[in-house]
Amino acid sequence: MNSIITVTGNLTREPELKFGDNGLARVRFGLASTRRVKERETTSYYDVIAFGKTAENVHASLAKGAAAIISGRLEEGCCCNH
C-alpha cells in the first residue's frame, strides 16, 4: 500500500548522493521521529530516498542531526535499488 505521509524529525546519518547511469541524482539518508505522549516517548526510524534536484538540494543543505520535514510516499518493506 502506498500512502503520502509527512514526518518531522532529525537526520540519523549523512545524506549519501549518487548518480545513476542516466545521470539522475539520488540521495539516501535516515530520519528519526520522536513522538511524545504524556511521559512516554516512541521513536520511529525511516530510510528516505529522494531524486533529481531535490536529492541535490538535500545533499547540499542537510547533514546528520539536522531537523527536517519530509513529505512523500511511504513504501513499507521496500528493498529499493533505484
Sequence and secondary structure as in RCSB ss.txt:
>XXXX:A:sequence
MNSIITVTGNLTREPELKFGDNGLARVRFGLASTRRVKERETTSYYDVIAFGKTAENVHASLAKGAAAIISGRLE
EGCCCNH
>XXXX:A:secstr
  EEEEEEEEESS  EEEE TT  EEEEEEEEEEEEETTEEEEEEEEEEEEHHHHHHHHHH  TT EEEEEEEE 
TT     
